[in-house]
């Protein structure tokens, strides 16, 4: 009997003690930098296990983004006849920065993909139709000097005869490789379908020699990337060429956009697609950079996980590392170690991106701009780490008005409610 009473008293003490611990000792006022040894809600568990810091200020993959207008580019008064978009990664060589991008200079502005049948040799359907790959150089990253065409449209019927767009740069064993989308028809006739092509050179100034072969094939019929392989984005990683790309698929009712990965031993292929594709379930363009032993990704616009920065220790299995605002669109960061293959990625602090459209859809014109951030292990910029709200005037909100169809639905709902 005595033993039973003693055990009962001990049990009561334990219950009282545990109740006191968790009912009265609330979560600390000063947010612990390390995960505290106490029961946590799912939200607080994520705060310590999913992110690289308990506070955004301490998260190396969190940043604000600042933007600067570039000097050196003319857009013909933004009338839609000249556009620059989809910048490549920025590289530094020969004492200056280099960037490549989609360049269109046509007599008239695009008619739109929905009117693609009206396009011809001088009338573009889309902003990127009838484009070439051009390049520019800079000594400070703010003022650029346009150097002219790098990859022109090849003669018909070669890959890209209609348009070459959305390029990115790879430097490998002393050679330069430009990967890009090669269109063989005006965008809109059958959607936005095109394969990935590549040209190579011994110098960033060219001349660029076209490989004249598709280097990343479309998926088989019924697969997610059967139609589009967009935004090729190459790195030297784990002693191989890792090329990330975007594809549009589904279309029921709207297209979804996700990111895949193709890997090769040689810049000219053959590229083998990763069996876990898609490796990122959101995003409109591809923007990655080596970070620590893995790869980080800026995931913008589309999908369940849009406006996030993600990280994969193995370059494949990405997890959300932060949620951010005002992300750069189609960005090409300056990544000094994009091709170093050293397993110690240091991150990024700036690059170029585009704004598309820059001043509304009519005319449709895209411009290049500079973005700055602190996603670097070597920089500590407290201003970039501030977490704050962006405020807009009422006119901004009212410009996102209900459609006529939505107003009719609400009117019918109100009538139904009044009859009750």
C-alpha positions as CSV (number, residue, x, y, z in Angstrom):
1,X,0.0,0.0,0.0
2,X,2.8,2.4,0.9
3,X,4.5,1.8,-2.4
4,X,1.3,2.5,-4.2
5,X,0.8,5.8,-2.3
6,X,4.4,6.8,-3.0
7,X,4.0,6.1,-6.7
8,X,0.7,8.0,-6.8
9,X,2.4,11.0,-5.2
10,X,5.3,10.9,-7.6
11,X,2.9,10.8,-10.6
12,X,1.0,13.7,-9.2
13,X,4.2,15.7,-8.8
14,X,5.2,14.9,-12.4
15,X,1.9,16.0,-13.7
16,X,2.0,19.2,-11.7
17,X,5.6,19.9,-12.7
18,X,4.9,19.3,-16.4
19,X,1.8,21.4,-16.3
20,X,3.7,24.2,-14.6
21,X,6.5,24.0,-17.1
22,X,4.4,24.3,-20.2
23,X,1.4,26.3,-19.0
24,X,3.3,28.9,-17.0
25,X,6.7,29.0,-18.7
26,X,5.8,30.5,-22.1
27,X,8.1,30.8,-25.1
28,X,11.0,33.1,-24.3
29,X,10.6,36.8,-25.1
30,X,14.1,36.9,-26.6
31,X,13.9,34.6,-29.7
32,X,16.5,31.9,-29.2
33,X,19.0,31.7,-32.1
34,X,19.2,27.9,-31.6
35,X,16.2,25.5,-31.4
36,X,15.1,25.5,-27.7
37,X,14.7,22.2,-25.9
38,X,11.0,22.3,-25.4
39,X,7.8,21.2,-27.3
40,X,7.2,23.4,-30.3
41,X,4.3,24.1,-32.6
42,X,4.7,23.0,-36.3
43,X,5.3,26.7,-37.2
44,X,8.1,27.1,-34.6
45,X,9.6,23.8,-35.6
46,X,9.8,25.0,-39.2
47,X,11.4,28.2,-38.0
48,X,14.4,26.3,-36.7
49,X,14.6,23.4,-39.1
50,X,13.6,24.8,-42.6
51,X,15.5,28.1,-42.5
52,X,19.2,29.1,-42.1
53,X,18.3,31.4,-39.2
54,X,15.5,31.9,-36.7
55,X,15.2,35.5,-37.9
56,X,15.4,36.8,-41.5
57,X,18.4,38.9,-40.5
58,X,20.3,35.7,-39.7
59,X,19.1,33.8,-42.7
60,X,21.9,33.8,-45.4
61,X,19.2,33.0,-48.0
62,X,16.9,35.9,-47.2
63,X,17.3,39.3,-48.8
64,X,15.5,42.4,-50.0
65,X,16.1,43.4,-53.6
66,X,17.1,46.8,-54.8
67,X,16.9,48.0,-58.5
68,X,18.9,50.5,-60.6
69,X,18.2,51.8,-64.1
70,X,21.0,50.8,-66.5
71,X,22.8,53.3,-68.7
72,X,23.9,52.5,-72.3
73,X,20.7,51.0,-73.7
74,X,18.3,52.7,-76.1
75,X,14.7,51.5,-76.5
76,X,13.4,53.8,-79.3
77,X,11.2,55.7,-76.9
78,X,9.7,52.4,-75.7
79,X,7.5,52.1,-78.7
80,X,7.8,48.3,-78.8
81,X,10.2,48.0,-81.7
82,X,13.3,47.4,-79.6
83,X,13.4,45.0,-76.7
84,X,16.0,43.4,-74.4
85,X,15.2,40.6,-72.1
86,X,16.3,37.4,-70.5
87,X,19.9,38.3,-69.5
88,X,22.4,35.5,-69.1
89,X,24.6,35.1,-66.0
90,X,27.1,37.9,-65.7
91,X,30.8,36.9,-66.0
92,X,34.0,38.8,-65.5
93,X,36.9,38.3,-67.9
94,X,39.3,40.5,-69.8
95,X,39.0,43.2,-67.1
96,X,35.2,43.7,-67.6
97,X,31.8,42.2,-67.1
98,X,30.0,40.5,-69.9
99,X,26.3,39.7,-70.3
100,X,24.3,38.2,-73.2
101,X,20.6,38.7,-73.8
102,X,17.6,38.4,-76.2
103,X,17.6,41.4,-78.5
104,X,14.8,42.3,-80.9
105,X,14.8,45.3,-83.3
106,X,11.9,45.1,-85.7
107,X,10.1,47.8,-87.9
108,X,6.9,47.3,-85.9
109,X,5.9,46.1,-82.4
110,X,4.6,42.5,-81.9
111,X,1.0,41.7,-82.9
112,X,0.6,39.3,-80.1
113,X,0.7,35.5,-79.9
114,X,-3.1,35.3,-80.4
115,X,-2.5,36.9,-83.9
116,X,0.5,34.8,-84.8
117,X,-0.9,34.0,-88.2
118,X,-0.3,37.7,-89.1
119,X,3.4,37.5,-88.3
120,X,5.9,37.4,-91.2
121,X,9.7,38.0,-91.8
122,X,9.4,41.5,-90.4
123,X,6.3,41.4,-88.1
124,X,6.9,39.6,-84.8
125,X,4.2,37.7,-83.0
126,X,5.7,37.9,-79.5
127,X,8.2,40.2,-77.7
128,X,10.9,37.5,-78.3
129,X,10.0,36.7,-81.9
130,X,12.5,37.6,-84.6
131,X,15.2,38.0,-82.0
132,X,19.0,37.4,-81.8
133,X,21.4,37.0,-79.0
134,X,23.4,40.2,-78.4
135,X,26.0,41.1,-75.7
136,X,27.3,44.1,-73.8
137,X,30.2,44.8,-71.5
138,X,30.7,47.0,-68.5
139,X,33.4,48.0,-66.0
140,X,31.1,48.8,-63.1
141,X,27.8,46.9,-63.7
142,X,25.8,50.0,-64.1
143,X,26.8,51.6,-67.4
144,X,27.0,49.1,-70.3
145,X,28.4,49.3,-73.8
146,X,26.5,47.3,-76.3
147,X,28.8,45.2,-78.5
148,X,26.4,43.9,-81.0
149,X,25.2,40.4,-82.1
150,X,26.8,37.3,-80.7
151,X,24.5,34.6,-82.1
152,X,22.4,35.7,-85.2
153,X,19.4,33.8,-86.5
154,X,20.8,31.0,-88.7
155,X,19.5,30.3,-92.2
156,X,16.3,28.3,-92.6
157,X,15.8,25.4,-91.7
158,X,18.5,25.3,-89.0
159,X,17.6,25.3,-85.4
160,X,16.6,28.9,-84.5
161,X,16.0,30.3,-87.9
162,X,12.9,32.1,-86.7
163,X,14.3,33.4,-83.4
164,X,17.2,32.7,-81.0
165,X,16.3,33.7,-77.4
166,X,16.8,33.3,-73.7
167,X,20.5,32.4,-73.5
168,X,22.9,31.5,-70.8
169,X,26.6,31.2,-70.6
170,X,28.9,28.3,-69.6
171,X,32.7,28.6,-69.3
172,X,34.3,25.2,-69.4
173,X,38.0,24.2,-69.9
174,X,38.9,27.5,-71.5
175,X,35.9,27.6,-73.9
176,X,32.7,29.5,-73.9
177,X,29.3,28.0,-74.5
178,X,26.0,29.9,-75.1
179,X,22.8,27.8,-74.7
180,X,19.6,29.3,-76.0
181,X,16.1,28.5,-77.3
182,X,15.9,28.0,-81.1
183,X,12.5,28.8,-82.6
184,X,11.4,27.4,-86.0
185,X,8.1,29.1,-86.1
186,X,6.4,32.3,-84.7
187,X,5.4,31.9,-81.1
188,X,1.6,31.4,-81.0
189,X,1.1,29.2,-84.0
190,X,1.4,26.1,-81.9
191,X,2.1,27.6,-78.5
192,X,5.7,28.5,-77.6
193,X,7.6,25.3,-78.6
194,X,11.3,25.2,-79.2
195,X,14.4,23.1,-78.4
196,X,17.7,24.1,-76.8
197,X,20.6,24.8,-79.0
198,X,24.2,25.8,-78.3
199,X,27.1,27.8,-79.9
200,X,30.7,27.8,-78.7
201,X,33.7,30.1,-78.9
202,X,37.3,30.5,-77.7
203,X,36.6,34.1,-76.6
204,X,33.6,35.8,-75.0
205,X,33.7,38.1,-78.0
206,X,33.2,35.2,-80.4
207,X,33.1,34.3,-83.2
208,X,30.4,31.8,-82.0
209,X,30.2,28.5,-83.9
210,X,26.7,26.9,-83.9
211,X,26.6,23.2,-82.9
212,X,23.6,22.8,-85.2
213,X,22.1,20.0,-83.1
214,X,19.5,20.0,-80.4
215,X,21.3,19.4,-77.1
216,X,18.4,18.9,-74.7
217,X,15.6,17.0,-76.3
218,X,11.9,17.4,-75.5
219,X,10.3,14.7,-73.4
220,X,8.4,11.7,-74.8
221,X,4.7,12.1,-75.7
222,X,2.7,12.4,-72.5
223,X,5.7,13.6,-70.4
224,X,5.7,16.9,-68.6
225,X,8.3,18.5,-70.9
226,X,7.1,17.0,-74.2
227,X,6.6,20.5,-75.8
228,X,8.9,23.0,-74.1
229,X,12.5,23.1,-72.9
230,X,13.0,26.8,-72.0
231,X,15.5,28.9,-70.1
232,X,18.6,26.7,-70.2
233,X,20.8,27.5,-67.2
234,X,24.2,25.7,-67.0
235,X,26.7,25.2,-64.2
236,X,29.8,23.1,-63.6
237,X,28.8,21.1,-60.5
238,X,29.9,17.8,-59.1
239,X,32.4,17.4,-62.0
240,X,29.5,17.5,-64.5
241,X,27.5,20.0,-66.5
242,X,24.2,20.6,-64.6
243,X,21.7,22.3,-66.9
244,X,18.4,23.5,-65.3
245,X,15.5,24.3,-67.6
246,X,11.8,25.3,-67.4
247,X,8.8,23.6,-69.0
248,X,5.2,24.6,-69.5
249,X,2.7,21.8,-69.2
250,X,-0.8,20.6,-68.2
251,X,-3.0,23.6,-69.4
252,X,-6.1,22.5,-67.6
253,X,-7.2,25.2,-67.5
254,X,-3.9,27.0,-67.3
255,X,-0.3,26.0,-67.9
256,X,1.8,25.2,-64.9
257,X,5.6,25.9,-65.0
258,X,8.2,23.8,-63.2
259,X,11.9,23.3,-63.4
260,X,13.8,20.3,-64.6
261,X,17.5,19.2,-64.6
262,X,19.6,17.6,-67.3
263,X,23.2,16.4,-66.7
264,X,26.1,15.7,-69.0
265,X,29.8,15.0,-68.9
266,X,30.4,17.3,-71.9
267,X,29.0,20.7,-72.7
268,X,27.7,19.4,-76.0
269,X,26.0,16.4,-74.4
270,X,24.5,14.0,-74.4
271,X,22.4,15.4,-71.6
272,X,20.4,12.9,-69.5
273,X,17.4,14.2,-67.6
274,X,17.2,13.6,-63.9
275,X,14.7,10.8,-63.0
276,X,13.1,13.0,-60.3
277,X,12.2,15.8,-62.7
278,X,10.6,18.3,-62.1
279,X,13.0,19.2,-59.3
280,X,11.3,22.5,-58.5
281,X,7.5,22.8,-58.5
282,X,7.1,26.5,-59.2
283,X,8.8,29.4,-60.9
284,X,8.6,31.2,-64.3
285,X,12.3,31.3,-65.2
286,X,15.4,29.6,-64.0
287,X,17.8,31.4,-61.7
288,X,20.2,29.2,-59.6
289,X,23.6,29.7,-58.0
290,X,26.1,27.5,-56.1
291,X,25.6,27.9,-52.3
292,X,27.7,26.1,-49.8
293,X,27.8,22.5,-51.0
294,X,24.5,22.7,-52.9
295,X,22.5,24.9,-55.2
296,X,20.1,27.8,-54.3
297,X,17.2,28.9,-56.6
298,X,15.2,32.1,-57.0
299,X,11.6,30.9,-57.6
300,X,9.4,33.6,-58.9
301,X,5.8,34.1,-60.1
302,X,4.1,30.8,-60.9
303,X,3.2,27.8,-58.7
304,X,2.5,27.0,-55.1
305,X,5.9,28.1,-53.9
306,X,6.4,31.3,-55.9
307,X,8.3,34.2,-54.5
308,X,10.6,31.9,-52.5
309,X,14.3,31.2,-52.3
310,X,15.0,27.5,-52.2
311,X,18.0,25.3,-51.5
312,X,19.1,21.8,-52.3
313,X,22.2,20.3,-50.7
314,X,22.4,17.8,-53.6
315,X,21.3,20.2,-56.4
316,X,18.1,18.2,-56.8
317,X,15.9,18.1,-53.8
318,X,15.0,21.7,-53.2
319,X,13.4,23.0,-50.0
320,X,12.1,26.5,-49.2
321,X,14.7,28.6,-47.5
322,X,12.9,32.0,-47.4
323,X,9.9,33.9,-48.6
324,X,10.8,37.2,-50.2
325,X,9.3,40.2,-52.1
326,X,10.0,42.1,-55.3
327,X,12.1,39.3,-56.8
328,X,14.1,39.9,-60.0
329,X,12.4,38.5,-63.1
330,X,14.5,36.3,-65.4
331,X,17.6,37.3,-63.5
332,X,21.1,36.7,-64.6
333,X,23.3,37.0,-61.4
334,X,27.0,37.7,-61.3
335,X,28.2,34.3,-59.9
336,X,32.0,34.3,-59.7
337,X,32.0,30.5,-58.8
338,X,29.4,29.3,-61.2
339,X,32.0,27.1,-63.0
340,X,34.6,26.6,-60.3
341,X,33.1,23.2,-59.1
342,X,34.7,23.6,-55.6
343,X,31.7,22.6,-53.5
344,X,31.8,25.9,-51.6
345,X,29.4,28.3,-53.3
346,X,29.6,31.8,-51.9
347,X,26.3,33.2,-53.2
348,X,25.4,36.4,-55.0
349,X,25.1,40.1,-54.4
350,X,24.0,41.5,-57.8
351,X,23.0,40.8,-61.4
352,X,20.8,41.9,-64.3
353,X,17.1,41.1,-64.7
354,X,14.4,42.1,-67.1
355,X,11.0,43.8,-66.6
356,X,8.5,42.5,-69.1
357,X,6.5,44.3,-70.1
358,X,8.1,47.5,-68.8
359,X,5.3,50.0,-69.5
360,X,2.2,47.9,-70.1
361,X,1.2,45.4,-72.8
362,X,0.6,47.9,-75.6
363,X,3.2,48.2,-76.8
364,X,5.0,45.2,-75.3
365,X,8.6,46.1,-74.5
366,X,11.1,44.5,-72.1
367,X,14.0,46.3,-70.5
368,X,17.1,45.3,-68.6
369,X,17.7,46.5,-65.1
370,X,20.2,45.9,-62.3
371,X,19.3,44.2,-59.1
372,X,21.3,44.1,-55.8
373,X,20.8,41.8,-52.8
374,X,22.7,40.0,-50.0
375,X,22.5,36.3,-50.7
376,X,26.2,36.0,-50.0
377,X,28.3,34.3,-47.3
378,X,30.9,36.9,-47.7
379,X,28.8,40.1,-47.4
380,X,26.9,41.4,-44.4
381,X,24.4,44.1,-45.4
382,X,21.8,44.8,-42.7
383,X,19.8,47.0,-45.0
384,X,19.3,44.1,-47.4
385,X,18.1,41.9,-44.5
386,X,15.3,44.1,-43.3
387,X,11.9,42.5,-43.4
388,X,9.3,45.1,-44.1
389,X,6.0,45.7,-45.9
390,X,5.7,47.5,-49.2
391,X,2.9,50.1,-49.2
392,X,0.9,51.1,-52.3
393,X,-1.6,53.9,-52.8
394,X,-5.3,53.1,-53.2
395,X,-5.1,53.5,-57.0
396,X,-2.8,50.5,-57.1
397,X,-5.3,48.3,-55.4
398,X,-8.3,49.7,-57.4
399,X,-6.4,48.9,-60.6
400,X,-6.8,45.2,-59.7
401,X,-10.5,45.5,-60.2
402,X,-13.2,42.8,-60.5
403,X,-14.0,41.6,-64.0
404,X,-17.4,42.1,-65.6
405,X,-18.0,38.3,-65.2
406,X,-17.2,38.5,-61.5
407,X,-19.5,41.5,-60.9
408,X,-22.3,39.6,-62.6
409,X,-21.7,36.6,-60.3
410,X,-21.7,38.8,-57.2
411,X,-24.9,40.6,-58.4
412,X,-26.7,37.2,-58.8
413,X,-25.5,36.1,-55.4
414,X,-26.8,39.3,-53.8
415,X,-30.2,38.7,-55.5
416,X,-30.3,35.2,-54.2
417,X,-29.4,36.3,-50.7
418,X,-32.2,39.0,-50.7
419,X,-34.8,36.4,-51.6
420,X,-34.1,34.3,-48.5
